[in-house]
Amino acid sequence: MAVTLAEVAVRAGVSPATVSRVLNGGYPVAGDTRTRVERAVEELGYIANASARALAAATSDLVGILVHDIADGYFGILAGSLQGALDPAGGGEPRRLAVVCNTQGAPAAETAYLALLEGQRAGGVVLTGAAAEDPEHTAALTLRVARMAAAGTRVVLCGRPPVPVPEALPVATVVFDDRGGAFRLAEHLLTLGHRRIAYIAGPPGRSTTRERLAGHREALRRHDPALPEACDALTVHAGFERSAGYDATRELLRRGEPFTAVAAANDTAAAGVAAALREAGLRIPEDVSVTGFDDLPFSQDTAPALTTVRVPLREAGALAAQLVTGRRPLPPGGITTLPTELMVRASTAPPPPARRTP
């Protein structure tokens, strides 16, 4: 038979109301009283009825974290940092139950998971990763987010653009300076002397792809207005996976257009780029320089170490946790932009005097 709240109160020598205050958090309870209640809960094996608590309150202690692929280092770091920061440092707040939802980047899966979380009266939702830039999906997502926020669910968009909801709603956006990072990365290659720069862009119709490609092209344009158009033949849209970077590089090699550097949309794709170049007998960076984006942990251990752009994933996860729990107030305008940082390593060097055509 399930242990009741009243039995916990008897064991701890306090009222049921005091037990409730300790379990729900956010209420002032003397330290020794809290200790007695927590000990009684542990000894009796009391389990709170989450469904009943959610019905009694506007929302539950559930926090949904939507990611494209938890096996991807980008999302693993972000979700891990976020979940770790959800646990309160002291005893004054309730613990949250974090549920990670893998969408595989599919817009339909994103809205389906949001519907499920809305049905569970989730206390918070964090949507991570590039947004699909489809007007119909954006409209459906905006409607769903606005409805959940109006019902009391805190929503954080992390690593993606904001959605047009009323400012009064508890919706926050954490964005990365992807455009600025891509600009500085291309600028670095241009300063080294590269002009034939191939670019492995992410999948089309994604916000991250658009921002990073825009920063890359802007750096080319500022250096020489004719460069963006000249490099169009060296741009290939692909996925963010290692295999996508490998296949895209093989496609570039088949085209026969000369290039002295390859900028990949992320570090994982850059690993595939490096594999394809080595397979073709090209050395990095002696023949071709290679860059990535994100600064995932393995990027320092590649041979040579990968020049990339650091995206503050751990900091973003901690910030998203503070916003989704209400421990940090919404920023002015609801948007926080986190800076990115160029990390120059051994995978980039000046181009050779006479680069042979692949």
TORDOKOL-265610 format. One record per residue (C-alpha): residue in three letters; x, y, z. Coordinates in steps of 0.5 Angstrom, whole numbers, padded with zeros to 4 digits, always signed. Each point is the difference from the previous one (the first is absolute). Example, Ala and Ser with C-alpha at 12.3 -4.5 7.8 and 13.67 -1.06 7.14 Angstrom:
BEGIN
ALA+0025-0009+0016 SER+0002+0007-0002 
***
This chain:
BEGIN
MET+0000+0000+0000 ALA+0003+0007-0002 VAL+0002+0004+0006 THR-0004+0006+0001 LEU+0002+0008+0001 ALA-0004-0001+0007 GLU+0005-0006+0002 VAL+0006+0004-0002 ALA-0003+0006+0005 VAL-0001-0005+0006 ARG+0007-0003-0001 ALA+0004+0007+0000 GLY-0005+0003+0005 VAL-0002+0006-0004 SER-0007+0001-0003 PRO-0002-0002-0007 ALA+0001+0007-0003 THR+0007+0001+0002 VAL+0002-0007-0003 SER-0004+0003-0006 ARG+0004+0007+0000 VAL+0007-0004+0001 LEU-0002-0005-0006 ASN-0002+0006-0005 GLY+0006+0005+0002 GLY+0000+0007+0000 TYR-0003+0001+0007 PRO+0004+0002+0006 VAL+0001-0006+0004 ALA+0005-0001+0006 GLY+0006-0004-0001 ASP-0001-0005+0005 THR-0008-0001-0002 ARG+0002-0001-0007 THR+0005-0005+0002 ARG-0005-0004+0004 VAL-0005+0000-0006 GLU+0005-0002-0005 ARG+0003-0006+0004 ALA-0008-0002+0001 VAL-0001+0000-0007 GLU+0007-0004-0001 GLU-0002-0005+0005 LEU-0007-0001-0002 GLY+0001+0000-0007 TYR-0005+0005-0002 ILE-0001+0002-0007 ALA-0004+0006-0002 ASN-0006+0000-0004 ALA+0003+0004-0006 SER-0007+0000-0004 ALA-0004+0002+0006 ARG+0005+0006+0001 ALA+0000+0002-0007 LEU-0008+0000+0000 ALA+0001+0004+0007 ALA+0005+0005-0003 ALA+0000+0003-0007 THR+0006-0004-0002 SER+0004-0006+0002 ASP+0007+0000+0002 LEU+0002-0003-0007 VAL+0005+0003-0005 GLY+0000-0002-0007 ILE+0006+0001-0004 LEU+0000-0001-0007 VAL+0006-0002-0004 HIS+0001-0002-0007 ASP+0005-0006+0002 ILE+0002-0001+0007 ALA+0006-0004-0003 ASP+0003+0006-0004 GLY+0005+0003+0005 TYR-0003+0007-0001 PHE-0007-0002+0003 GLY+0003-0005+0005 ILE+0005+0006+0003 LEU-0006+0005+0000 ALA-0005-0005+0003 GLY+0004-0003+0005 SER+0002+0007+0002 LEU-0007+0002+0001 GLN-0002-0006+0003 GLY+0005+0001+0005 ALA-0002+0007+0002 LEU-0007-0002+0001 ASP+0002-0003+0007 PRO+0000+0006+0005 ALA+0006+0001+0004 GLY-0003+0001+0006 GLY-0007-0003+0003 GLY-0004+0005-0001 GLU-0003-0002-0007 PRO-0003-0006-0002 ARG+0004-0005-0005 ARG-0003+0000-0007 LEU-0001-0006-0005 ALA+0004+0001-0006 VAL-0003-0004-0006 VAL+0005+0000-0006 CYS-0004+0000-0007 ASN+0004-0002-0006 THR-0004+0003-0006 GLN+0006-0002-0006 GLY-0001+0008-0002 ALA-0007-0002-0003 PRO-0005+0006+0001 ALA-0006-0005+0001 ALA+0003-0004+0006 GLU+0002+0007+0003 THR-0008+0002+0000 ALA-0002-0007+0002 TYR+0005+0000+0006 LEU-0003+0007+0002 ALA-0007-0003+0000 LEU+0002-0005+0004 LEU+0004+0004+0005 GLU-0006+0005+0000 GLY-0005-0006+0002 GLN+0005-0001+0006 ARG+0000+0007+0002 ALA+0007+0000+0000 GLY+0003+0006+0004 GLY+0005+0002-0005 VAL+0002-0002-0007 VAL+0007+0001-0003 LEU+0000+0000-0008 THR+0008-0001-0003 GLY+0003+0000-0006 ALA-0001+0003-0007 ALA-0007+0002-0002 ALA-0004-0002-0006 GLU-0001+0006-0004 ASP-0007-0002-0003 PRO-0005+0005+0001 GLU-0006-0005+0001 HIS+0004-0004+0006 THR+0002+0007+0003 ALA-0007+0002+0000 ALA-0002-0006+0004 LEU+0006+0000+0004 THR-0001+0007+0002 LEU-0008-0002+0002 ARG+0002-0006+0004 VAL+0006+0004+0004 ALA-0005+0006+0001 ARG-0005-0004+0003 MET+0004-0004+0004 ALA+0003+0006+0003 ALA-0006+0003+0001 ALA-0002-0006+0005 GLY+0006+0001+0004 THR+0005-0004-0004 ARG+0007+0003+0000 VAL+0003+0000-0007 VAL+0007+0001-0002 LEU+0003+0000-0007 CYS+0007-0002+0000 GLY+0005+0001-0006 ARG-0006+0002-0005 PRO-0004+0006-0002 PRO-0005+0003+0005 VAL-0008-0001-0002 PRO-0005+0006+0000 VAL-0004-0001+0006 PRO-0002+0006+0005 GLU+0005+0002+0004 ALA-0004-0001+0006 LEU+0001-0008+0000 PRO+0006-0003+0003 VAL+0003-0002-0006 ALA+0008+0001-0001 THR+0005-0001-0006 VAL+0007-0001+0001 VAL+0004+0001-0007 PHE+0007-0001-0002 ASP+0004+0005-0004 ASP+0001-0006-0006 ARG+0000+0006-0005 GLY+0006+0003+0004 GLY+0003-0006+0001 ALA+0000-0002-0007 PHE+0002+0007-0003 ARG+0007+0000+0005 LEU+0001-0008-0003 ALA+0000+0002-0007 GLU+0004+0007+0002 HIS+0005-0005+0003 LEU+0001-0004-0007 LEU+0000+0007-0004 THR+0005+0003+0004 LEU+0005-0007-0001 GLY-0001+0001-0007 HIS-0006-0004-0002 ARG-0004+0002-0006 ARG-0003-0007-0002 ILE-0004-0002+0006 ALA-0005-0006+0000 TYR-0006+0001+0004 ILE-0003-0006+0003 ALA-0007+0003+0002 GLY-0005-0003+0005 PRO-0007-0003-0003 PRO-0004+0006-0004 GLY-0006+0003+0004 ARG+0003+0000+0007 SER+0002+0006+0004 THR+0007-0002+0002 THR+0001-0002-0007 ARG-0002+0007-0003 GLU+0004+0004+0006 ARG+0006-0003-0001 LEU+0000+0000-0008 ALA-0002+0007+0001 GLY+0006+0002+0004 HIS+0005-0004-0004 ARG-0002+0004-0007 GLU+0000+0006+0004 ALA+0007-0001+0001 LEU+0002-0002-0007 ARG-0004+0006-0003 ARG+0003+0005+0005 HIS+0007-0002-0002 ASP-0002+0000-0008 PRO-0007+0001-0002 ALA+0001-0005-0006 LEU+0002-0006+0005 PRO-0007-0002+0002 GLU-0002-0002-0007 ALA+0007-0003-0002 CYS-0001-0005+0006 ASP-0007-0002-0001 ALA+0002-0006-0004 LEU+0004-0002+0006 THR-0006+0000+0005 VAL-0003-0006+0001 HIS-0006-0001+0005 ALA+0000-0006+0004 GLY-0002-0003+0007 PHE+0003+0001+0006 GLU+0003-0007+0001 ARG+0007-0003-0002 SER-0003-0004-0006 ALA-0003+0007-0003 GLY+0007+0003+0001 TYR+0003-0005-0003 ASP-0004-0001-0006 ALA-0001+0007-0001 THR+0008+0001-0001 ARG+0000-0006-0005 GLU-0005+0004-0004 LEU+0005+0006+0000 LEU+0006-0004-0002 ARG-0005-0003-0006 ARG-0001+0007-0002 GLY+0007+0001-0001 GLU+0000+0007+0002 PRO+0006+0002+0004 PHE+0000+0002+0007 THR+0005+0001+0005 ALA-0005+0000+0007 VAL-0006-0003+0002 ALA-0005+0003+0005 ALA-0005-0005+0003 ALA-0006+0002+0003 ASN+0002-0004+0006 ASP+0005-0004+0004 THR-0003-0006-0002 ALA-0001+0001-0007 ALA+0007+0003+0000 ALA+0003-0007+0002 GLY-0003-0003-0006 VAL+0003+0005-0004 ALA+0007-0002+0002 ALA-0001-0007-0001 ALA-0002+0001-0007 LEU+0006+0005-0001 ARG+0005-0005+0003 GLU-0004-0006-0005 ALA+0002+0004-0006 GLY+0007+0001+0002 LEU+0000+0007+0003 ARG+0003+0003+0006 ILE-0003+0004+0005 PRO+0002+0006+0001 GLU+0006-0001-0005 ASP-0005-0001-0006 VAL-0006+0002+0002 SER-0002+0004+0007 VAL-0007-0003+0003 THR-0004+0004+0006 GLY-0006-0002+0004 PHE-0005+0003+0004 ASP-0003-0001+0007 ASP+0007-0002+0004 LEU-0002-0007+0002 PRO+0005-0003+0005 PHE+0003-0005-0006 SER+0002+0006-0004 GLN+0006+0001+0004 ASP+0002-0007-0001 THR-0001-0001-0007 ALA+0007+0000-0004 PRO+0001+0005-0001 ALA-0004+0004+0005 LEU-0006+0003-0003 THR-0001+0008-0001 THR-0007+0001+0002 VAL-0005+0005+0003 ARG-0002-0001+0007 VAL-0007+0000+0002 PRO-0001+0001+0007 LEU-0005-0006+0001 ARG+0001-0002+0007 GLU-0001+0008+0002 ALA-0006+0000-0004 GLY-0003-0007+0003 ALA+0001+0003+0007 LEU-0003+0007-0002 ALA-0006-0004-0003 ALA-0001-0004+0006 GLN+0000+0007+0004 LEU-0005+0003-0004 VAL-0005-0006-0001 THR+0000-0001+0008 GLY-0001+0008+0001 ARG+0006+0000+0004 ARG+0002+0006-0005 PRO-0005+0005-0003 LEU-0001+0001-0007 PRO+0005+0004-0003 PRO-0002+0007-0004 GLY-0004-0002-0006 GLY+0001-0007+0002 ILE+0006-0002-0004 THR+0007-0001+0003 THR+0006+0000-0006 LEU+0006-0005+0002 PRO+0007+0002-0003 THR+0004-0005-0004 GLU+0007+0000+0000 LEU+0005-0002-0006 MET+0005-0006+0002 VAL+0006+0000-0004 ARG+0003-0007+0000 ALA+0005-0004-0005 SER-0005-0002-0005 THR+0001+0007-0004 ALA+0006+0003-0003 PRO+0002+0004-0006 PRO-0002-0003-0007 PRO+0006-0003-0004 PRO+0003+0004-0005 ALA-0003-0004-0006 ARG-0006-0004+0003 ARG-0001-0006-0005 THR-0007-0001-0002 PRO-0004-0006+0003 
***
